[in-house]
Amino acid sequence: MEKLIRCGAADLAKLTNHRSGEIKFGEKMQTIAKDSDVNAFLATTDAEYVLFGIPEDVGVRANYGRPGTASAWEAALRNICNIQHNRYCKGSRIAVLGHLDIESQMTEANILDTGNILDRKKLATLVESIDKEVSHLVSLIVKAGKIPIIIGGGHNNSYGNIKGSALARGKHINAVNFDAHTDLRMLEGRHSGNGFTYAFEEGFLKKYFIFGLHESYTPKSVLDRLKTEDRIRFNSYDEIAIRNDRNFDAEMAAAFDFIKHDPYGIEIDLDAIPGIASSAMTISGFSVEQLRRFVTYFAKHENVLYLHICEGAPDLDSKEHSNLVGKLIAYLVTDFIKSNSHF
């Protein structure tokens, strides 16, 4: 795969803070040799989880968002490398592939103007090229019987995750999305706000649950669609956390009942968490602890296909807090593995 920049043991060692008497994930996670065939590696590794990054914000730019999500992968990997390898969670369960090479798309996106119609079309085309790489790599991982853990980029990458998983299985899949937004905007060219729309349109997505929608930031056209679409269900943050019309745990159970009968992907948009630097940062939303409980809950089932954590943007945070996005992602990754690894 020429579009994969591989991460070797030496790369992990540079990110790991070694200490006498301690063993870190960076010392135990498996890596692929520079000259190894990806398929052969996936077929022979005993790691259940395959970690890779998508360092891009092209889809965010195409959706009029603030760039910065390209920085999440490096921050997350550094934090993951420094998790303690112990009886609660073992780094050897993870194989780190590296990250997709998005440099050419990022370079071109940097000179494009989102206010220009022609430039927005070019951005959409760049997102499509990223879609192909994401779906291809996810498909390889799922075909090998592994669970992809995908870090970084905008929520445009939900489309590639869903498509790649569906192609690997030869059948459409379900998805649950912890998000302030539906990402069901119209088919107007690919961007971070319509990944699920395109996945539905092309037959890769069967059922979709949006968890924690923010009512005041959802267009009427999208709300009208939610009323009539049997394949989509949702709840809102407002009715759970503000009006107390619904209970968080009961809503997780309802969402699970909707998607559990088919393999499903877990999508996490960090712009749903207050104070977390992201392309659409919020001051009101669910807590980090609620998000961790959400990941833990949905990871428990054998039908889980992948985990995708997106929209985090450490570059948009203050220098003294820029490590927090990566640390949050590291918590979510270990929560997922701890809950899922008994299968």
Summary of the structure (lengths in Angstrom):
residues: 343
radius of gyration: 18.7
end to end distance: 29.5
largest distance: 59.7
contacts: 1281
relative contact order: 0.15
helix: 47%
strand: 17%
